[in-house]
Amino acid sequence: MSYVSKKIEALKVWWKQKREELERHWAAQKSIKQRLEFRRKERQPYRLRPYLERAGINIEVSKLNKYFFNLCIFINLLFSIYLLYYFSTNFGYDVYRVLFAIILVWTFLFIMMLFIIWLLFHFVLDLRIFQRKVMIEEVLPDFLELTSANIRAGMPIDRALWFSVRPRFGVLAKEIEIVAKQTMSGEDLEDALQKFSRKYDSMTLKRSINLLVEGIRAGGEIGELLNKISIHIKESQLIKKEMSANVTSYVIFIGFATMLAAPFLFGLSYQLLENITKITSSLGDMPKQSVMGLKIGGGMGLTTADFTIFAYVSILITSFFSAVLVATIKKGTIKAGIKYVPIFMIVSILVFKISSMLMGKLFGGLF
């Protein structure tokens, strides 16, 4: 081999190495761009529209903003009319002072009301999304089981998903209808399913959809795969129910202490305080005496009205955190305990009122 041919071969090898290096560099750059694009999408500013879709609320964001804005204006108008009537009737303030108070209302109160309304709306929206997620997880095994039967009967995957929809599936049925419409309009089935799984913060749904997509890509037996996923989800739900049943004793103890024991003791303390107040007031101008460190005849520093406020605040705070604790023990999430909060609060307040009345009748004959 001549010198020139050797140089040509060396140049070919060098060029091949450089081309491979450039291809690896371009692939790495493409991967970096994809990661940056994914992070950029994740860091997009907050948008309300996806949350409304997750909650199943079909309303335009502009209409929602207009509705809340008008609601704040209406509340401020009512409060302004009340201020005009109250100040002019009871205090006889002049027009300038009343106008100054109204200006303060329309600046500070309006902003505060708008913030509170939006905060409450987002709270309700989050709870509605959570409830829809729970509904989907409950019926997902049955839906996958029907889809598996349809695939084994010879249907393609998209038609099997569509024909597995039943009215009893509720939210899941509507979401599968959306997936079917997207695939009919030309979108890839895998992309539509992945978009559906990212819509709700459910690990069960995401894992099931990921396994289904991987099975479609691998070309395996999808019917058998869906059947195994369905069995696994049912077993997980059964284990969660067993765990919830095992902690029932803790739930009973917390409920008894919050809804019965604490309100009863508050009612007993209220009546004791009221009777002590009656005794000290009946002593009149008798000289002050001290018995075991308790001053008698010198008046009480704590009134029954103050104790009632303290009892209500304590009962409401204890009921709220007890309901949250019960939900965390039984369901594993705080959001599931919101429905327990009004029950705990109402029952505790009723027990406090009833116990106060009964103790009043019991101690009424003694003092």
C-alpha positions in Angstrom: 0.0 0.0 0.0 1.4 3.3 -1.1 1.9 6.3 1.2 -1.0 8.2 -0.4 -3.4 5.3 0.1 -2.4 5.1 3.8 -3.0 8.8 4.2 -6.4 8.4 2.6 -7.4 5.5 4.9 -6.2 7.5 8.0 -8.3 10.4 6.9 -11.3 8.2 6.5 -10.8 6.8 10.0 -10.3 10.3 11.4 -13.4 11.6 9.6 -15.5 8.6 10.9 -14.4 9.3 14.4 -15.1 13.0 14.1 -18.6 12.3 12.6 -19.4 9.9 15.5 -18.3 12.5 18.0 -20.4 15.1 16.3 -23.4 12.8 16.3 -23.0 12.1 20.0 -22.6 15.8 20.6 -25.8 16.6 18.6 -27.7 13.8 20.5 -26.5 15.2 23.8 -27.5 18.7 22.8 -30.9 17.5 21.7 -31.4 15.7 25.0 -30.4 18.8 26.9 -32.8 20.9 24.9 -35.6 18.3 25.6 -34.9 18.5 29.3 -34.8 22.3 29.3 -38.0 22.3 27.3 -39.6 20.0 29.8 -38.5 22.1 32.8 -39.7 25.2 31.0 -43.1 23.7 30.6 -43.2 22.6 34.2 -42.3 26.2 35.3 -45.0 27.8 33.3 -47.0 30.4 35.3 -50.1 29.3 37.1 -53.2 28.8 34.9 -56.7 28.2 36.2 -58.1 26.5 33.1 -56.4 23.0 33.7 -57.6 23.0 37.2 -61.2 23.7 36.1 -61.0 20.9 33.7 -59.7 18.5 36.4 -62.6 19.6 38.6 -65.1 19.1 35.8 -66.2 22.7 35.7 -67.0 24.1 32.3 -66.8 27.8 32.6 -64.6 30.5 31.1 -62.0 32.0 33.4 -62.9 35.5 32.2 -66.5 34.9 33.3 -65.4 33.5 36.6 -63.2 36.6 37.2 -66.1 38.9 36.3 -68.5 37.0 38.6 -66.2 37.2 41.6 -65.5 40.9 40.9 -69.2 41.7 40.8 -69.8 39.6 44.0 -67.2 41.7 45.8 -68.7 44.9 44.6 -72.2 43.8 45.8 -70.8 42.9 49.3 -69.1 46.2 49.5 -72.2 48.1 48.5 -74.2 46.3 51.3 -71.5 47.1 53.8 -71.3 50.7 52.7 -75.1 51.1 53.1 -74.9 49.6 56.6 -72.1 52.0 57.6 -74.1 55.0 56.3 -77.1 54.0 58.4 -75.1 52.9 61.5 -72.9 56.0 61.8 -75.5 58.5 60.9 -78.1 57.0 63.3 -76.1 56.0 66.4 -73.1 58.4 66.4 -74.3 61.4 64.3 -71.1 61.6 62.3 -70.8 64.2 59.6 -70.6 63.3 55.9 -66.8 63.6 55.6 -66.2 61.0 58.3 -68.7 58.6 56.8 -67.2 59.1 53.3 -63.7 58.5 54.7 -64.9 55.2 56.3 -66.5 54.2 53.0 -63.3 54.9 51.1 -61.4 52.7 53.5 -64.0 49.9 53.0 -63.7 50.2 49.2 -59.9 50.0 49.3 -58.9 47.5 52.0 -62.1 45.5 52.4 -62.6 45.0 48.7 -59.1 43.6 48.2 -59.5 41.4 51.3 -62.9 40.1 50.1 -61.6 39.4 46.7 -58.6 37.5 48.1 -60.8 35.5 50.5 -63.3 34.5 47.8 -60.5 33.3 45.5 -58.9 31.4 48.3 -62.1 29.7 49.2 -62.8 28.9 45.5 -59.3 27.3 45.1 -60.0 25.3 48.3 -63.3 24.0 47.0 -61.6 23.4 43.6 -58.9 21.3 45.2 -61.4 19.2 47.1 -63.5 18.6 44.0 -60.3 17.4 42.1 -59.5 15.1 45.0 -63.1 13.7 45.0 -62.9 13.0 41.2 -59.5 11.3 41.7 -61.0 9.0 44.4 -64.0 8.2 42.1 -61.6 7.2 39.3 -59.5 5.0 41.5 -62.6 3.2 42.8 -63.9 2.1 39.4 -60.5 1.8 37.6 -60.2 -2.0 38.3 -63.6 -2.8 36.8 -62.9 -0.7 33.8 -59.5 -2.4 33.2 -61.2 -5.8 33.6 -63.8 -5.0 30.9 -61.1 -3.6 28.6 -59.1 -6.8 29.0 -62.2 -8.9 28.1 -62.8 -6.8 25.0 -59.2 -7.1 23.9 -59.3 -10.9 24.3 -62.4 -10.9 22.2 -60.4 -9.4 19.3 -61.0 -5.7 19.6 -58.1 -3.2 19.0 -57.0 -1.3 22.1 -58.7 2.1 21.3 -62.1 0.4 20.5 -61.7 -1.9 23.6 -61.3 1.2 25.8 -64.3 2.9 24.1 -66.6 -0.1 24.4 -65.7 -0.6 28.1 -67.3 2.7 29.1 -70.3 2.3 31.4 -72.5 5.0 33.0 -71.7 3.7 36.5 -68.0 4.6 35.9 -68.9 8.4 36.2 -65.8 10.6 35.9 -63.7 7.8 34.4 -66.3 7.3 31.6 -66.1 11.0 30.7 -62.3 11.0 30.7 -62.2 7.9 28.4 -64.7 9.6 26.1 -62.2 12.6 25.9 -59.4 10.2 25.1 -61.4 8.5 22.4 -62.3 11.9 20.8 -58.6 12.8 20.8 -57.6 9.6 19.1 -60.4 10.0 16.5 -59.1 13.5 15.7 -55.7 12.1 14.8 -53.8 12.2 18.1 -51.7 9.2 19.1 -53.4 6.8 21.7 -50.3 6.7 23.9 -50.1 10.5 24.0 -53.8 10.8 24.9 -53.5 8.2 27.6 -50.4 9.9 29.1 -52.2 13.3 29.0 -55.1 11.7 30.9 -52.8 10.2 33.5 -51.0 13.5 34.2 -54.4 15.2 34.6 -54.9 13.8 38.2 -52.4 13.4 41.0 -53.0 9.6 41.4 -50.1 7.2 41.5 -52.5 4.2 40.9 -53.7 5.8 37.6 -50.3 6.9 36.5 -48.7 3.5 37.1 -51.6 1.7 35.3 -51.4 3.9 32.3 -47.6 3.7 32.2 -47.8 -0.1 32.2 -50.4 -0.1 29.5 -48.3 2.3 27.3 -45.2 0.1 27.9 -47.2 -3.0 26.9 -48.4 -1.3 23.7 -44.9 -0.3 22.8 -43.5 -3.8 23.6 -46.3 -5.5 21.6 -47.1 -7.9 24.4 -50.4 -9.5 25.5 -52.3 -6.4 26.5 -55.4 -8.3 27.7 -53.5 -10.4 30.2 -51.5 -7.3 31.3 -54.7 -5.3 32.0 -56.2 -8.2 33.9 -53.1 -8.4 36.2 -53.2 -4.7 36.8 -56.9 -4.9 37.7 -56.2 -7.7 40.2 -53.3 -5.8 41.7 -55.3 -2.6 42.2 -58.1 -4.6 43.9 -55.6 -6.2 46.2 -54.2 -2.8 47.1 -57.7 -1.4 47.8 -58.4 -4.5 50.0 -55.2 -4.0 52.0 -56.1 -0.3 52.5 -59.5 -1.3 53.9 -57.9 -3.8 56.2 -55.5 -1.2 57.5 -58.3 1.3 58.0 -60.2 -1.4 60.0 -57.2 -2.1 62.2 -57.0 1.5 63.4 -60.7 1.8 64.3 -60.0 1.7 68.0 -57.8 4.9 67.7 -60.6 6.6 65.7 -63.2 5.7 68.4 -60.9 7.0 71.1 -60.3 10.3 69.3 -64.0 10.7 68.5 -65.1 10.0 72.1 -62.5 12.4 73.6 -63.4 15.2 71.1 -67.2 14.9 70.7 -68.2 13.7 74.2 -65.6 14.0 76.9 -64.3 17.4 76.2 -67.7 19.2 75.6 -69.1 17.5 78.7 -66.2 18.7 80.9 -66.6 22.2 79.4 -70.3 22.1 80.3 -69.6 21.0 83.8 -67.0 23.7 84.3 -69.4 26.3 82.9 -72.0 25.4 85.5 -69.5 25.3 88.3 -68.3 28.8 87.4 -71.9 30.1 87.2 -72.7 28.7 90.6 -69.5 30.1 92.2 -70.4 33.5 90.6 -73.9 33.3 92.2 -72.4 32.4 95.6 -69.9 35.2 95.5 -72.5 37.7 94.3 -74.9 36.7 97.1 -72.3 37.4 99.8 -72.6 41.0 99.0 -70.6 43.3 101.3 -69.4 40.5 103.6 -65.8 40.8 104.5 -63.4 39.0 102.2 -62.2 35.6 103.4 -59.7 33.2 102.1 -60.3 29.4 102.0 -57.6 27.2 100.6 -56.2 30.1 98.5 -59.6 31.0 96.9 -60.8 34.5 97.7 -64.5 34.6 98.5 -66.4 37.8 98.5 -64.0 39.7 96.4 -65.6 39.1 93.0 -64.5 36.8 90.1 -61.9 37.7 87.6 -63.4 35.3 85.0 -67.0 35.7 83.9 -69.3 33.1 82.3 -69.4 35.0 79.0 -65.6 34.9 78.8 -65.6 31.2 79.6 -68.3 30.5 77.0 -66.2 32.1 74.3 -63.1 30.2 75.4 -65.1 26.9 75.4 -66.5 27.5 71.9 -63.1 28.4 70.5 -61.4 25.4 72.2 -64.1 23.0 71.0 -64.0 24.2 67.4 -60.2 24.1 67.2 -60.1 20.6 68.8 -62.8 19.3 66.5 -61.1 20.5 63.4 -57.7 19.0 64.2 -59.4 15.8 65.5 -61.3 15.4 62.2 -58.0 15.9 60.3 -56.3 13.4 62.5 -59.1 10.8 62.0 -58.9 11.3 58.2 -55.1 10.9 58.2 -55.4 7.6 60.2 -58.2 6.1 58.2 -57.7 7.4 54.7 -54.0 8.5 54.7 -54.7 12.0 53.5 -56.0 15.2 55.1 -58.3 16.1 52.2 -60.5 13.1 53.1 -61.2 14.6 56.5 -62.9 17.8 55.4 -66.3 16.0 55.4 -65.7 15.0 59.1 -65.0 18.6 60.2 -68.6 19.9 60.3 -69.8 16.6 61.9 -67.3 16.9 64.7 -68.0 20.6 65.3 -71.8 20.3 65.3 -71.8 17.3 67.6 -69.3 18.8 70.0 -71.3 22.1 70.3 -74.6 20.2 70.8 -73.0 18.0 73.5 -71.6 21.2 75.2 -75.0 22.9 75.2 -76.9 19.8 76.3 -74.5 19.1 79.1 -74.6 22.7 80.3 -78.4 22.5 80.4 -78.5 19.2 82.3 -75.9 20.3 84.8 -77.8 23.6 85.3 -80.9 21.6 86.2 -78.9 19.3 88.4 -77.1 22.0 90.3 -80.1 24.3 90.3 -81.7 22.4 93.2 -78.5 22.5 95.2 -77.7 26.2 95.1 
